[in-house]
């Protein structure tokens, strides 16, 4: 049974339009003992079917260790959104609810290959020379979460040192506990720093500066 009804398929098709460059949705799954793995794979395949510029690759998290290590995948279900190159953009957990929009926007973003940041933000993030890992914890019912997710994705697009992941909090409760996620969105920066809510770009960049300064 399709996950996307005809109305949504038409809306997605219109939203994607003519993508500038091809996009690969690299799906990591395991049919046994993985909640939402099957649905995550199906969703990616249904989206890919709506535009000839989008393709899917599916790998088994247990068996396909070369690809798991290549893309740095450490939990499933997962989708790596790959454009002209790997920008470090990941979805951990099925991008459903409001986060389905984040998936569509990530495809548009990666296809265009141009980060949507202010001049000041772009200048700063391009100057980062050490690894920066952004994990944005979300839930499908949070209307403010996509804003935080897309900002993190734009930062990753601008600098190869930056990785950005959407993490669906209810699918990974051990991570939610580890990072003390009491509300969403919560962006975790290099493990030890975080920012609550859909904070504006300058506020997020200030917190990133703080995290990077501390690690030097």
VEXZABA-376050 format. One line per field, with one value per atom (N, C-alpha, C): residue number from 1; residue in one letter; atom name; x, y, z. Coordinates in pm, 1 decimal, padded with zeros to 6 digits. Layout:
residues N
pos (NUM,...);
code (a,...);
site (CA,...);
x (X,...);
y (Y,...);
z (Z,...);
This chain:
residues 216
pos (1,1,1,2,2,2,3,3,3,4,4,4,5,5,5,6,6,6,7,7,7,8,8,8,9,9,9,10,10,10,11,11,11,12,12,12,13,13,13,14,14,14,15,15,15,16,16,16,17,17,17,18,18,18,19,19,19,20,20,20,21,21,21,22,22,22,23,23,23,24,24,24,25,25,25,26,26,26,27,27,27,28,28,28,29,29,29,30,30,30,31,31,31,32,32,32,33,33,33,34,34,34,35,35,35,36,36,36,37,37,37,38,38,38,39,39,39,40,40,40,41,41,41,42,42,42,43,43,43,44,44,44,45,45,45,46,46,46,47,47,47,48,48,48,49,49,49,50,50,50,51,51,51,52,52,52,53,53,53,54,54,54,55,55,55,56,56,56,57,57,57,58,58,58,59,59,59,60,60,60,61,61,61,62,62,62,63,63,63,64,64,64,65,65,65,66,66,66,67,67,67,68,68,68,69,69,69,70,70,70,71,71,71,72,72,72,73,73,73,74,74,74,75,75,75,76,76,76,77,77,77,78,78,78,79,79,79,80,80,80,81,81,81,82,82,82,83,83,83,84,84,84,85,85,85,86,86,86,87,87,87,88,88,88,89,89,89,90,90,90,91,91,91,92,92,92,93,93,93,94,94,94,95,95,95,96,96,96,97,97,97,98,98,98,99,99,99,100,100,100,101,101,101,102,102,102,103,103,103,104,104,104,105,105,105,106,106,106,107,107,107,108,108,108,109,109,109,110,110,110,111,111,111,112,112,112,113,113,113,114,114,114,115,115,115,116,116,116,117,117,117,118,118,118,119,119,119,120,120,120,121,121,121,122,122,122,123,123,123,124,124,124,125,125,125,126,126,126,127,127,127,128,128,128,129,129,129,130,130,130,131,131,131,132,132,132,133,133,133,134,134,134,135,135,135,136,136,136,137,137,137,138,138,138,139,139,139,140,140,140,141,141,141,142,142,142,143,143,143,144,144,144,145,145,145,146,146,146,147,147,147,148,148,148,149,149,149,150,150,150,151,151,151,152,152,152,153,153,153,154,154,154,155,155,155,156,156,156,157,157,157,158,158,158,159,159,159,160,160,160,161,161,161,162,162,162,163,163,163,164,164,164,165,165,165,166,166,166,167,167,167,168,168,168,169,169,169,170,170,170,171,171,171,172,172,172,173,173,173,174,174,174,175,175,175,176,176,176,177,177,177,178,178,178,179,179,179,180,180,180,181,181,181,182,182,182,183,183,183,184,184,184,185,185,185,186,186,186,187,187,187,188,188,188,189,189,189,190,190,190,191,191,191,192,192,192,193,193,193,194,194,194,195,195,195,196,196,196,197,197,197,198,198,198,199,199,199,200,200,200,201,201,201,202,202,202,203,203,203,204,204,204,205,205,205,206,206,206,207,207,207,208,208,208,209,209,209,210,210,210,211,211,211,212,212,212,213,213,213,214,214,214,215,215,215,216,216,216);
code (x,x,x,x,x,x,x,x,x,x,x,x,x,x,x,x,x,x,x,x,x,x,x,x,x,x,x,x,x,x,x,x,x,x,x,x,x,x,x,x,x,x,x,x,x,x,x,x,x,x,x,x,x,x,x,x,x,x,x,x,x,x,x,x,x,x,x,x,x,x,x,x,x,x,x,x,x,x,x,x,x,x,x,x,x,x,x,x,x,x,x,x,x,x,x,x,x,x,x,x,x,x,x,x,x,x,x,x,x,x,x,x,x,x,x,x,x,x,x,x,x,x,x,x,x,x,x,x,x,x,x,x,x,x,x,x,x,x,x,x,x,x,x,x,x,x,x,x,x,x,x,x,x,x,x,x,x,x,x,x,x,x,x,x,x,x,x,x,x,x,x,x,x,x,x,x,x,x,x,x,x,x,x,x,x,x,x,x,x,x,x,x,x,x,x,x,x,x,x,x,x,x,x,x,x,x,x,x,x,x,x,x,x,x,x,x,x,x,x,x,x,x,x,x,x,x,x,x,x,x,x,x,x,x,x,x,x,x,x,x,x,x,x,x,x,x,x,x,x,x,x,x,x,x,x,x,x,x,x,x,x,x,x,x,x,x,x,x,x,x,x,x,x,x,x,x,x,x,x,x,x,x,x,x,x,x,x,x,x,x,x,x,x,x,x,x,x,x,x,x,x,x,x,x,x,x,x,x,x,x,x,x,x,x,x,x,x,x,x,x,x,x,x,x,x,x,x,x,x,x,x,x,x,x,x,x,x,x,x,x,x,x,x,x,x,x,x,x,x,x,x,x,x,x,x,x,x,x,x,x,x,x,x,x,x,x,x,x,x,x,x,x,x,x,x,x,x,x,x,x,x,x,x,x,x,x,x,x,x,x,x,x,x,x,x,x,x,x,x,x,x,x,x,x,x,x,x,x,x,x,x,x,x,x,x,x,x,x,x,x,x,x,x,x,x,x,x,x,x,x,x,x,x,x,x,x,x,x,x,x,x,x,x,x,x,x,x,x,x,x,x,x,x,x,x,x,x,x,x,x,x,x,x,x,x,x,x,x,x,x,x,x,x,x,x,x,x,x,x,x,x,x,x,x,x,x,x,x,x,x,x,x,x,x,x,x,x,x,x,x,x,x,x,x,x,x,x,x,x,x,x,x,x,x,x,x,x,x,x,x,x,x,x,x,x,x,x,x,x,x,x,x,x,x,x,x,x,x,x,x,x,x,x,x,x,x,x,x,x,x,x,x,x,x,x,x,x,x,x,x,x,x,x,x,x,x,x,x,x,x,x,x,x,x,x,x,x,x,x,x,x,x,x,x,x,x,x,x,x,x,x,x,x,x,x,x,x,x,x,x,x,x,x,x,x,x,x,x,x,x,x,x,x,x,x,x,x,x,x,x,x,x,x,x,x,x,x,x,x,x,x,x,x,x,x,x,x,x,x,x,x,x,x,x,x,x,x,x);
site (N,CA,C,N,CA,C,N,CA,C,N,CA,C,N,CA,C,N,CA,C,N,CA,C,N,CA,C,N,CA,C,N,CA,C,N,CA,C,N,CA,C,N,CA,C,N,CA,C,N,CA,C,N,CA,C,N,CA,C,N,CA,C,N,CA,C,N,CA,C,N,CA,C,N,CA,C,N,CA,C,N,CA,C,N,CA,C,N,CA,C,N,CA,C,N,CA,C,N,CA,C,N,CA,C,N,CA,C,N,CA,C,N,CA,C,N,CA,C,N,CA,C,N,CA,C,N,CA,C,N,CA,C,N,CA,C,N,CA,C,N,CA,C,N,CA,C,N,CA,C,N,CA,C,N,CA,C,N,CA,C,N,CA,C,N,CA,C,N,CA,C,N,CA,C,N,CA,C,N,CA,C,N,CA,C,N,CA,C,N,CA,C,N,CA,C,N,CA,C,N,CA,C,N,CA,C,N,CA,C,N,CA,C,N,CA,C,N,CA,C,N,CA,C,N,CA,C,N,CA,C,N,CA,C,N,CA,C,N,CA,C,N,CA,C,N,CA,C,N,CA,C,N,CA,C,N,CA,C,N,CA,C,N,CA,C,N,CA,C,N,CA,C,N,CA,C,N,CA,C,N,CA,C,N,CA,C,N,CA,C,N,CA,C,N,CA,C,N,CA,C,N,CA,C,N,CA,C,N,CA,C,N,CA,C,N,CA,C,N,CA,C,N,CA,C,N,CA,C,N,CA,C,N,CA,C,N,CA,C,N,CA,C,N,CA,C,N,CA,C,N,CA,C,N,CA,C,N,CA,C,N,CA,C,N,CA,C,N,CA,C,N,CA,C,N,CA,C,N,CA,C,N,CA,C,N,CA,C,N,CA,C,N,CA,C,N,CA,C,N,CA,C,N,CA,C,N,CA,C,N,CA,C,N,CA,C,N,CA,C,N,CA,C,N,CA,C,N,CA,C,N,CA,C,N,CA,C,N,CA,C,N,CA,C,N,CA,C,N,CA,C,N,CA,C,N,CA,C,N,CA,C,N,CA,C,N,CA,C,N,CA,C,N,CA,C,N,CA,C,N,CA,C,N,CA,C,N,CA,C,N,CA,C,N,CA,C,N,CA,C,N,CA,C,N,CA,C,N,CA,C,N,CA,C,N,CA,C,N,CA,C,N,CA,C,N,CA,C,N,CA,C,N,CA,C,N,CA,C,N,CA,C,N,CA,C,N,CA,C,N,CA,C,N,CA,C,N,CA,C,N,CA,C,N,CA,C,N,CA,C,N,CA,C,N,CA,C,N,CA,C,N,CA,C,N,CA,C,N,CA,C,N,CA,C,N,CA,C,N,CA,C,N,CA,C,N,CA,C,N,CA,C,N,CA,C,N,CA,C,N,CA,C,N,CA,C,N,CA,C,N,CA,C,N,CA,C,N,CA,C,N,CA,C,N,CA,C,N,CA,C,N,CA,C,N,CA,C,N,CA,C,N,CA,C,N,CA,C,N,CA,C,N,CA,C,N,CA,C,N,CA,C,N,CA,C,N,CA,C,N,CA,C,N,CA,C,N,CA,C,N,CA,C,N,CA,C,N,CA,C,N,CA,C,N,CA,C,N,CA,C,N,CA,C,N,CA,C,N,CA,C,N,CA,C,N,CA,C,N,CA,C,N,CA,C,N,CA,C,N,CA,C,N,CA,C);
x (00084.3,00000.0,00088.1,00063.2,00146.4,00138.4,00249.3,00251.1,00202.3,00224.7,00184.2,00058.3,-00045.9,-00166.9,-00147.0,-00244.0,-00230.8,-00212.7,-00282.4,-00273.2,-00131.5,-00075.2,00059.6,00162.3,00144.5,00237.0,00240.6,00123.8,00116.8,00183.7,00162.0,00223.9,00376.8,00425.7,00571.0,00630.2,00560.9,00607.4,00620.3,00520.7,00523.6,00635.1,00653.7,00755.7,00895.6,00917.7,01050.9,01080.7,00976.5,00993.7,01108.2,01189.5,01306.5,01430.3,01479.3,01597.5,01721.6,01809.6,01929.0,02022.2,02049.3,02142.2,02083.7,02130.9,02077.0,02100.3,02008.9,02017.0,01997.2,02082.7,02066.8,02020.2,01916.7,01872.5,01930.5,02033.7,02104.4,02043.2,01971.5,01892.0,01964.3,01968.3,02026.7,01916.8,01907.5,01793.1,01834.3,01741.1,01757.1,01616.4,01573.7,01434.1,01399.2,01499.4,01471.9,01506.2,01412.6,01432.7,01473.3,01413.5,01435.3,01300.0,01258.5,01130.8,01134.8,01036.4,01017.6,01119.5,01203.5,01299.4,01228.1,01128.8,01057.6,00985.4,00921.8,00848.6,00944.3,01059.4,01158.6,01207.1,01233.7,01276.9,01166.4,01043.8,00932.5,00910.4,00921.8,00901.9,01006.6,01131.1,01237.6,01212.9,01171.4,01147.2,01027.7,00924.9,00808.0,00842.8,00924.2,00966.9,01053.6,01147.1,01235.8,01158.5,01048.4,00968.6,00899.6,00899.3,00828.5,00915.0,01044.2,01131.9,01248.6,01271.9,01377.9,01518.3,01532.9,01664.1,01696.8,01598.3,01619.0,01628.5,01725.6,01740.1,01759.6,01738.6,01761.1,01864.1,01941.1,02029.2,01996.8,01985.1,01946.6,02055.8,02099.8,02204.4,02159.0,02208.0,02179.7,02282.4,02232.1,02319.1,02416.8,02379.0,02463.6,02559.8,02510.6,02588.5,02676.3,02628.5,02699.8,02789.7,02892.0,02975.9,03061.0,03097.2,03176.7,03098.8,02970.7,02888.3,02854.2,02831.9,02803.6,02919.0,03040.5,03158.8,03182.4,03157.1,03176.8,03091.2,02966.2,02873.2,02864.0,02940.7,02943.2,02811.3,02739.5,02607.6,02624.2,02562.2,02577.8,02446.4,02335.8,02206.9,02109.0,02003.0,01902.2,01762.9,01664.6,01672.1,01743.0,01807.2,01882.5,01871.8,01877.8,01884.8,01995.8,02090.9,02191.6,02147.8,02140.3,02097.4,02222.8,02250.3,02377.5,02353.0,02426.0,02416.0,02540.8,02594.7,02719.7,02829.1,02819.9,02909.0,02830.9,02895.9,02832.4,02852.7,02742.8,02749.5,02734.4,02718.7,02704.8,02564.9,02465.1,02325.3,02258.3,02204.7,02148.4,02012.4,01929.3,01805.5,01815.9,01802.9,01797.4,01656.1,01587.8,01445.2,01365.3,01246.1,01165.7,01122.2,01144.9,01104.3,00955.1,00875.2,00729.7,00674.8,00544.7,00483.7,00547.5,00576.8,00639.3,00776.4,00842.9,00977.6,00978.6,00863.0,00857.3,00892.3,00846.7,00882.7,01031.9,01096.7,01242.2,01313.8,01261.9,01322.2,01313.0,01196.3,01178.6,01269.4,01278.2,01365.1,01512.8,01548.7,01687.2,01723.7,01631.5,01655.0,01676.1,01590.5,01604.8,01738.9,01774.4,01897.3,02020.5,02026.0,02140.9,02151.1,02037.1,02038.4,02094.0,02053.4,02100.8,02246.4,02285.7,02423.6,02461.7,02361.4,02387.1,02324.3,02404.6,02348.1,02269.5,02157.3,02072.9,02102.4,02208.5,02253.7,02278.5,02282.3,02320.1,02467.2,02507.4,02647.7,02739.8,02699.2,02779.8,02787.7,02673.0,02670.7,02754.2,02745.1,02822.2,02972.2,03009.6,03151.8,03206.0,03126.6,03172.8,03184.3,03080.3,03080.6,03185.6,03213.0,03318.0,03456.5,03469.9,03599.8,03627.9,03528.2,03545.7,03641.9,03744.5,03847.4,03853.3,03765.1,03762.3,03625.4,03617.7,03491.2,03380.3,03263.2,03146.7,03028.6,02972.6,02862.4,02736.4,02632.8,02505.4,02398.6,02339.7,02230.3,02104.8,02004.2,01880.9,01773.9,01736.3,01634.6,01496.2,01409.5,01277.1,01172.9,01047.8,00937.2,00851.8,00778.0,00699.8,00589.8,00545.6,00434.8,00479.7,00609.9,00664.5,00670.5,00589.8,00590.1,00712.4,00787.0,00904.0,01033.2,01029.1,01150.6,01212.2,01132.4,01195.0,01283.6,01248.9,01332.0,01472.3,01480.6,01610.5,01686.8,01615.5,01677.5,01736.3,01659.6,01705.2,01822.8,01825.0,01940.5,02065.8,02054.7,02169.6,02214.5,02119.7,02153.5,02225.4,02179.7,02245.8,02388.7,02411.1,02547.4,02636.3,02581.2,02658.0,02690.2,02596.7,02616.5,02731.9,02755.0,02852.7,02995.9,03014.3,03149.9,03160.4,03260.7,03279.2,03313.4,03350.9,03382.5,03254.9,03141.1,03016.0,02928.2,02877.9,02778.7,02651.9,02538.1,02410.9,02311.1,02247.6,02152.9,02021.5,01912.1,01783.7,01776.3,01742.2,01728.1,01587.8,01510.4,01373.6,01379.6,01349.2,01374.6,01304.6,01180.9,01105.6,01155.9,01225.5,01280.7,01415.8,01480.5,01611.4,01609.8,01531.2,01516.6,01647.4,01740.5,01868.7,01947.2,01934.6,02001.7,01930.8,01798.6,01722.3,01759.1,01780.5,01821.0,01964.7,02052.4,02193.9,02210.4,02133.4,02147.7,02041.6,01971.2,01874.9,01772.0,01713.9,01613.5,01479.7,01442.3,01315.1,01209.3,01255.2,01165.3,01235.9,01158.9,01215.6,01167.8,01248.3,01378.0,01487.5,01585.2,01705.3,01824.9,01909.9,02027.2,02148.6,02209.0,02327.9,02449.8,02543.8,02661.3,02784.9,02847.8,02970.3,02956.6,02845.8,02824.3,02793.4,02869.9,02862.9,02786.7,02747.2,02675.2,02539.4,02444.1,02312.4,02241.1,02139.2,02054.0,01910.2,01820.1,01679.9,01599.6,01499.7,01404.3,01455.4,01366.8,01401.9,01469.8,01592.2,01665.4,01705.4,01711.2,01753.6,01901.3,01939.5,02076.7,02183.1,02173.8,02281.0,02297.4,02187.1,02194.7,02261.7,02229.1,02290.8,02440.1,02476.3,02618.0,02696.5,02634.6,02701.7,02731.0,02634.9,02655.0,02761.7,02765.7,02869.5,03007.2,03017.0,03143.4,03188.9,03093.8,03125.0,03178.8,03113.5,03157.3,03294.4,03319.8,03447.2,03559.4,03531.6,03632.8,03674.8,03576.0,03603.8,03690.6,03675.8,03747.2,03889.3,03922.8,04057.1,04161.9);
y (-00119.6,00000.0,00125.0,00219.2,00340.0,00422.6,00486.7,00574.0,00714.1,00753.8,00885.9,00874.7,00949.8,00946.0,01034.9,01032.0,01101.2,01251.6,01309.9,01454.2,01492.6,01415.9,01446.0,01421.5,01314.3,01286.7,01403.7,01458.6,01571.4,01694.5,01717.6,01832.5,01819.7,01698.6,01676.0,01693.1,01639.7,01651.5,01798.2,01877.0,02019.8,02090.4,02052.0,02116.1,02087.9,01966.3,01929.5,01990.5,02002.2,02066.0,02005.2,02091.6,02046.8,02067.1,01959.3,01967.2,01997.1,02080.3,02122.2,02005.4,01924.5,01811.6,01688.7,01571.3,01446.9,01438.3,01367.2,01343.9,01195.4,01139.2,00999.1,00992.8,00914.4,00885.3,00749.5,00751.5,00628.6,00579.9,00470.3,00420.2,00305.5,00311.9,00203.1,00140.7,00008.4,-00060.5,-00196.5,-00258.0,-00395.8,-00445.0,-00540.9,-00582.6,-00642.2,-00698.0,-00764.9,-00672.7,-00652.6,-00574.6,-00430.4,-00366.4,-00224.4,-00157.8,-00080.4,-00011.9,00090.7,00085.7,00179.5,00164.9,00062.1,00044.0,00023.9,-00063.1,-00092.5,00031.7,00104.8,00225.9,00334.6,00344.4,00444.2,00418.6,00293.6,00256.7,00284.8,00247.6,00268.4,00416.7,00498.0,00641.8,00699.5,00661.6,00710.4,00668.0,00544.7,00494.6,00564.2,00593.5,00662.0,00806.1,00872.0,01007.9,01005.6,00911.4,00901.9,00878.1,00806.7,00776.2,00899.7,01008.7,01128.7,01223.5,01194.9,01282.0,01200.4,01207.4,01125.5,01161.8,01276.8,01317.4,01254.3,01186.3,01126.3,00974.8,00915.7,00770.4,00722.9,00594.1,00535.9,00423.6,00411.0,00296.6,00242.4,00113.4,00053.3,-00041.8,-00023.2,-00107.7,-00165.5,-00284.8,-00351.9,-00307.5,-00258.7,-00201.8,-00304.4,-00431.0,-00536.4,-00591.6,-00612.3,-00681.9,-00589.3,-00470.2,-00380.3,-00284.5,-00340.8,-00261.2,-00157.2,-00183.7,-00086.8,00043.4,00030.0,00149.5,00216.3,00135.3,00191.4,00279.1,00230.7,00307.2,00426.2,00405.7,00513.3,00634.4,00609.6,00719.4,00751.9,00682.4,00712.4,00690.8,00586.7,00559.2,00481.0,00529.0,00460.3,00416.6,00431.4,00383.4,00377.5,00302.9,00289.2,00300.1,00336.0,00363.9,00495.8,00500.9,00620.4,00647.4,00776.0,00818.3,00922.2,00897.5,00997.8,01062.7,01195.4,01268.7,01318.3,01259.6,01282.3,01354.2,01461.6,01534.7,01517.1,01627.6,01621.4,01556.4,01575.3,01508.5,01481.1,01418.4,01391.9,01513.9,01584.2,01704.4,01675.3,01548.1,01514.0,01532.6,01528.7,01549.4,01413.8,01393.2,01263.4,01277.6,01175.1,01158.7,01029.0,01037.8,00918.5,00907.2,00801.1,00788.8,00830.4,00781.4,00810.2,00956.8,01027.8,01168.5,01180.3,01161.4,01166.5,01293.6,01315.0,01434.7,01559.7,01655.9,01779.8,01755.5,01648.5,01622.5,01569.0,01529.4,01492.5,01613.7,01730.8,01853.7,01879.4,01842.2,01858.4,01772.1,01651.9,01563.5,01626.0,01678.1,01739.3,01861.0,01942.5,02059.8,02020.8,01913.4,01866.5,01823.2,01758.1,01718.1,01841.4,01941.7,02065.0,02132.0,02135.8,02201.3,02133.5,02002.6,01925.6,01930.9,01928.5,01935.3,02068.9,02177.5,02310.5,02331.7,02274.2,02286.1,02424.4,02507.2,02643.1,02665.3,02686.6,02707.8,02837.7,02832.3,02950.5,03010.4,03089.9,03152.7,03301.5,03377.7,03517.2,03524.4,03638.3,03655.0,03635.9,03691.3,03678.7,03533.4,03463.6,03323.8,03236.4,03261.4,03183.7,03207.2,03330.6,03362.4,03292.0,03292.2,03227.3,03076.5,03012.7,02866.2,02815.7,02892.0,02852.1,02859.6,02937.7,02953.7,02843.4,02760.5,02653.9,02548.6,02517.0,02423.6,02295.7,02280.5,02158.4,02091.9,01961.4,01890.6,01948.6,01961.4,02014.9,01922.5,01866.2,01771.7,01830.9,01845.3,01901.0,01792.3,01762.3,01665.6,01740.2,01742.7,01814.0,01712.1,01710.4,01617.2,01674.8,01589.7,01633.6,01528.4,01565.0,01469.6,01503.9,01408.0,01434.5,01537.9,01560.1,01652.1,01793.5,01819.8,01951.1,02043.2,02148.7,02237.8,02328.5,02341.6,02430.3,02356.7,02224.1,02144.8,02158.9,02160.2,02171.3,02293.4,02403.8,02524.1,02497.4,02429.2,02397.3,02296.3,02198.3,02096.0,02158.6,02244.0,02302.3,02397.7,02468.0,02553.3,02468.0,02358.3,02268.3,02211.4,02174.7,02120.8,02226.1,02350.8,02457.1,02477.9,02466.8,02480.4,02367.2,02245.8,02131.9,02148.5,02203.8,02222.8,02318.8,02411.4,02517.5,02477.4,02366.0,02332.3,02181.4,02120.5,01975.9,01931.1,02022.7,01988.2,01967.8,02008.8,02007.3,01890.6,01816.6,01712.3,01751.7,01726.7,01763.4,01650.0,01616.1,01504.3,01544.3,01502.0,01501.0,01371.0,01377.7,01257.6,01256.6,01155.8,01146.5,01092.4,01179.7,01150.8,01025.6,01003.2,00888.7,00756.0,00757.7,00634.5,00599.1,00697.5,00674.3,00726.5,00661.1,00710.9,00714.0,00621.0,00621.5,00748.6,00800.5,00926.0,01045.0,01037.3,01145.0,01156.4,01042.3,01041.9,01093.1,01043.6,01083.3,01234.2,01295.1,01438.5,01521.8,01458.6,01527.5,01606.0,01537.7,01601.6,01602.1,01715.9,01731.5,01797.4,01863.6,01928.5,01938.9,01960.2,01969.1,02097.7,02147.4,02094.2,02125.5,02036.9,02057.7,02021.9,02119.0,02097.7,02075.0,01957.6,01922.8,01950.4,02027.0,02071.0,02004.1,01917.4,01849.4,01790.5,01722.2,01645.2,01727.6,01832.7,01898.2,02030.5,02079.9,02206.7,02184.8,02268.9,02253.8,02387.8,02393.1,02511.1,02463.7,02525.3,02484.5,02564.3,02499.3,02568.6,02595.9,02654.4,02690.5,02826.6,02828.8,02953.6,03013.6,03145.8,03210.8,03185.9,03205.6,03177.8,03242.6,03372.9,03434.6,03367.8,03327.4,03263.6,03127.2,03052.7,02920.8,02936.9,03033.7,03055.7,03097.2,03177.2,03215.1,03093.5,03001.5,02880.1,02790.9,02785.5,02709.0,02769.4,02901.3,02968.1,02929.2,02928.8,02892.4,02750.4,02659.2,02519.0,02501.7,02570.1,02558.7,02624.0,02738.1,02805.9,02719.4,02650.7,02568.2,02448.1,02399.3,02277.7,02306.4,02432.9,02466.3,02454.0);
z (00000.0,00000.0,00000.0,-00092.1,-00099.4,00028.9,00064.5,00180.7,00145.5,00020.0,-00026.6,-00110.1,-00074.1,-00156.1,-00279.0,-00368.0,-00495.9,-00478.1,-00383.6,-00359.8,-00316.6,-00223.3,-00175.7,-00286.3,-00362.1,-00472.4,-00570.0,-00600.9,-00693.8,-00635.7,-00506.1,-00439.9,-00439.3,-00411.0,-00408.5,-00547.9,-00646.9,-00784.2,-00824.6,-00787.6,-00819.1,-00742.3,-00616.3,-00533.5,-00585.7,-00630.4,-00678.5,-00815.0,-00897.9,-01027.5,-01106.0,-01165.8,-01240.3,-01153.3,-01097.5,-01011.2,-01094.3,-01038.1,-01111.1,-01139.5,-01035.4,-01048.3,-00981.0,-01018.0,-00960.2,-00810.0,-00743.3,-00600.0,-00574.1,-00488.1,-00448.5,-00303.8,-00279.5,-00144.0,-00106.9,-00024.2,00013.1,00144.4,00137.3,00249.4,00318.7,00449.7,00528.7,00612.3,00603.7,00660.0,00713.8,00779.5,00825.7,00853.1,00778.7,00787.6,00923.1,00991.9,01118.9,01235.2,01324.5,01447.2,01421.4,01324.1,01302.2,01282.9,01381.5,01371.8,01259.1,01173.7,01062.6,00949.9,00952.1,00842.6,00708.7,00709.2,00584.9,00533.7,00625.2,00586.2,00537.2,00600.6,00560.2,00417.9,00389.4,00253.8,00152.4,00186.3,00094.5,00067.1,00171.4,00153.8,00058.8,00076.6,-00011.6,-00155.7,-00174.4,-00310.2,-00375.6,-00296.9,-00353.0,-00391.9,-00312.2,-00346.1,-00471.5,-00478.6,-00594.2,-00723.4,-00713.2,-00831.9,-00890.2,-00815.3,-00859.2,-00941.5,-00950.2,-01027.8,-01083.0,-01214.9,-01275.2,-01228.3,-01163.5,-01113.2,-00977.8,-00917.8,-00786.1,-00799.9,-00733.4,-00733.1,-00589.5,-00568.2,-00435.9,-00444.9,-00337.9,-00316.9,-00179.0,-00167.0,-00039.7,00007.3,00131.8,00188.4,00322.0,00348.5,00474.9,00578.2,00690.7,00794.2,00850.2,00851.3,00907.1,00801.6,00682.0,00579.5,00495.2,00467.8,00375.9,00453.8,00518.6,00608.3,00534.1,00411.1,00334.8,00319.4,00279.5,00259.9,00393.4,00496.5,00629.2,00674.9,00657.6,00698.9,00605.2,00477.7,00380.0,00414.0,00453.3,00481.1,00630.3,00712.6,00854.5,00924.4,00887.4,00945.1,01074.8,01182.0,01310.7,01373.6,01299.8,01349.1,01232.4,01249.4,01143.8,01205.1,01120.8,00977.2,00948.9,00832.6,00796.3,00647.0,00613.2,00473.3,00461.9,00372.9,00338.9,00207.8,00207.5,00087.7,00017.1,-00099.0,-00168.8,-00300.5,-00322.9,-00448.1,-00530.7,-00579.3,-00656.1,-00573.4,-00441.5,-00347.6,-00220.1,-00124.2,00004.5,00093.8,00120.6,00203.2,00352.5,00388.9,00529.7,00583.9,00496.6,00536.3,00556.9,00677.2,00714.3,00781.6,00760.5,00835.5,00913.6,01045.5,01129.8,01186.2,01143.7,01173.8,01052.0,01041.1,00923.6,00922.3,00812.1,00803.3,00771.8,00873.2,00856.1,00919.8,00905.4,00961.9,00903.3,00990.0,00943.1,00882.3,00923.6,00872.8,00730.2,00678.5,00537.5,00452.3,00496.1,00426.4,00430.6,00541.6,00551.9,00449.0,00424.9,00324.8,00185.9,00151.9,00020.3,00005.9,00110.8,00105.2,00100.8,00167.7,00162.2,00020.6,-00047.0,-00185.8,-00272.9,-00256.2,-00333.7,-00304.9,-00178.6,-00134.7,-00192.3,-00180.3,-00227.7,-00379.5,-00446.4,-00592.2,-00640.1,-00574.1,-00613.6,-00572.9,-00458.7,-00412.3,-00364.3,-00330.6,-00285.8,-00148.4,-00043.4,00089.6,00097.9,00168.4,00186.7,00323.3,00327.9,00450.8,00425.6,00533.3,00518.9,00479.3,00424.5,00385.5,00505.8,00621.4,00742.2,00787.7,00783.3,00824.8,00733.9,00603.5,00506.4,00525.9,00547.9,00568.8,00691.9,00798.6,00920.7,00903.0,00851.1,00846.0,00747.9,00643.4,00549.2,00613.3,00720.4,00786.2,00888.5,00917.9,01017.3,00963.0,01040.6,00994.3,01075.6,01172.8,01253.2,01240.1,01264.5,01249.2,01337.0,01277.3,01347.4,01320.0,01425.7,01412.5,01474.9,01395.1,01439.6,01435.6,01549.9,01557.9,01602.2,01516.3,01547.9,01585.7,01712.0,01759.4,01732.5,01677.2,01633.3,01669.7,01651.5,01648.4,01526.5,01472.4,01351.2,01369.0,01494.1,01518.3,01553.2,01546.3,01584.3,01462.2,01459.1,01342.6,01333.5,01444.0,01446.1,01412.3,01416.1,01396.4,01257.3,01149.5,01017.1,01000.6,01065.6,01056.4,01110.0,01224.7,01283.4,01198.3,01144.9,01060.3,00934.0,00868.3,00742.3,00763.4,00874.1,00902.2,00917.7,00991.5,01007.9,00873.4,00788.7,00657.1,00571.6,00579.7,00503.1,00550.1,00680.5,00733.3,00683.7,00677.9,00627.3,00479.2,00406.3,00262.4,00234.9,00328.2,00305.7,00338.4,00411.7,00456.0,00476.9,00415.5,00426.3,00568.0,00653.2,00792.4,00875.6,00821.4,00897.1,00854.0,00952.9,00929.2,01003.5,00942.9,01004.7,00991.5,01102.2,01103.5,01169.2,01108.1,01175.8,01253.3,01381.7,01463.6,01522.9,01488.5,01539.3,01682.3,01777.7,01919.4,01970.0,01928.8,01981.7,01927.2,01812.5,01756.1,01817.5,01877.6,01938.9,02082.2,02169.0,02307.2,02384.5,02351.8,02422.8,02393.5,02269.6,02235.9,02299.9,02302.7,02367.1,02515.1,02578.4,02719.4,02731.9,02646.3,02651.0,02640.2,02546.2,02521.0,02593.4,02687.7,02773.2,02692.1,02595.7,02510.4,02583.2,02635.5,02705.3,02617.4,02512.5,02417.2,02283.5,02179.7,02044.4,01977.7,01881.6,01840.2,01942.0,01946.8,02028.5,01940.5,01915.9,01832.1,01920.3,01905.9,01982.0,01894.5,01949.6,01875.6,01934.3,01855.8,01901.3,02041.7,02065.3,02187.6,02312.6,02339.9,02470.4,02473.5,02357.8,02352.4,02285.3,02318.6,02257.7,02254.4,02171.6,02166.4,02151.0,02224.2,02225.5,02123.7,02066.9,01981.7,01842.0,01762.0,01624.6,01627.6,01677.2,01697.0,01562.0,01554.3,01429.9,01401.8,01278.3,01235.0,01323.0,01355.8,01437.4,01573.6,01635.8,01767.1,01758.2,01653.9,01633.8,01606.5,01525.5,01494.7,01618.8,01705.4,01829.8,01916.7,01922.6,02002.6,01938.4,01807.2,01738.2,01766.6,01764.6,01797.5,01938.1,02029.8,02167.9,02176.8,02105.3,02107.1,02045.0,01935.4,01866.4,01946.0,02006.2,02087.9,02206.7,02264.6,02381.2,02346.5,02223.1,02184.0,02137.2,02120.1,02071.7,02183.5);
